[in-house]
Amino acid sequence: MPETFQFDRVDRIADILYGVATAKGLIRYAPLAKRVGLRPDFLGVFLDKVSTRAAGQDEPLWSALVVAKDSGKPSVGFYGLARKMRPEYSELTDDEVWASERDRCYAAAA
């Protein structure tokens, strides 16, 4: 019987996003989803888990590095999660929240 390779998508996504951060880059939803065997519209649940776990470990919200093809920015769900996980973001604009968390990702991976 052939051996089946299993992996935890949350861990895999976190690893990919850490790599993206080391390059001070961004990744679009579709290419990330393809790399972990998901449809892009199912990626949000996993990104929430990645960022929730990271925040609990005093790490950045890695989902800040995942952007939409059209806007070049994270989806609406990112901003809601960021404000929920980091109360200091409550009065900031979406662009300020994104810049702050993106910079935290880059600093953590440096």
C-alpha positions in Angstrom: 0.0 0.0 0.0 1.5 3.4 -1.0 2.3 5.8 1.8 0.2 8.9 2.0 1.7 12.2 3.0 -0.4 14.2 5.4 0.3 17.8 6.5 -1.4 20.3 8.7 -2.5 23.2 6.4 -2.3 25.7 9.3 1.4 24.8 9.9 2.1 24.8 6.1 0.5 28.2 5.6 2.4 29.6 8.5 5.6 28.3 7.1 4.9 29.8 3.6 4.0 33.1 5.1 7.1 33.2 7.2 9.1 32.6 4.0 7.2 35.5 2.3 8.0 37.7 5.3 11.7 36.9 5.0 11.6 38.3 1.5 9.6 41.3 2.6 7.0 40.2 0.1 3.3 39.5 -0.3 1.4 36.6 -1.7 -2.0 36.5 -3.4 -4.8 34.3 -2.2 -5.0 32.0 -5.2 -1.3 31.0 -5.4 -1.2 30.4 -1.6 -4.4 28.3 -1.8 -2.9 26.3 -4.7 0.3 25.6 -2.7 -1.7 24.0 0.2 -4.4 22.3 -1.9 -7.3 24.5 -1.2 -9.7 26.7 -3.2 -9.1 30.4 -2.6 -12.6 30.9 -1.2 -11.8 28.3 1.6 -8.5 29.9 2.6 -10.0 32.4 5.1 -10.7 29.9 7.8 -7.2 28.7 7.7 -5.7 32.2 7.7 -7.8 33.0 10.7 -6.4 30.0 12.5 -2.8 30.9 11.5 -3.2 34.5 12.8 -5.1 33.6 15.9 -2.5 31.0 16.9 0.3 33.5 16.1 -1.3 36.3 18.2 -1.5 33.9 21.1 2.2 33.3 20.8 3.0 37.1 20.6 3.8 36.8 16.9 2.5 39.0 14.1 -0.7 38.2 12.2 0.9 36.4 9.3 -2.3 36.8 7.2 -1.3 40.5 6.7 0.9 39.2 3.9 -1.9 37.6 1.8 -3.5 40.0 -0.7 -6.2 40.0 -3.3 -5.2 40.2 -7.0 -7.4 43.2 -7.8 -6.8 45.4 -4.8 -3.3 44.3 -3.7 -4.6 44.4 -0.1 -5.9 41.8 2.4 -9.6 41.0 2.4 -12.1 42.6 4.8 -11.8 39.6 7.2 -8.1 40.5 7.9 -9.0 43.9 9.3 -11.8 42.6 11.5 -9.5 39.9 12.9 -6.6 42.3 13.4 -8.8 44.7 15.4 -10.2 41.8 17.4 -6.7 40.5 18.3 -5.1 43.9 18.8 -7.3 46.4 20.6 -4.7 49.2 19.8 -5.9 49.0 16.2 -9.5 50.0 17.0 -9.0 53.7 16.0 -6.6 53.1 13.1 -7.6 53.1 9.4 -7.5 49.9 7.4 -4.3 51.1 5.7 -2.7 51.8 9.0 -3.7 48.5 10.5 -2.3 46.7 7.4 1.0 48.6 7.4 1.5 48.1 11.1 0.9 44.3 11.0 2.8 43.9 7.7 5.8 45.6 9.3 5.5 43.3 12.4 5.7 40.3 10.0 8.8 41.6 8.3 10.5 42.5 11.6 9.7 39.0 13.1 11.3 37.3 10.1 14.4 39.4 9.8 
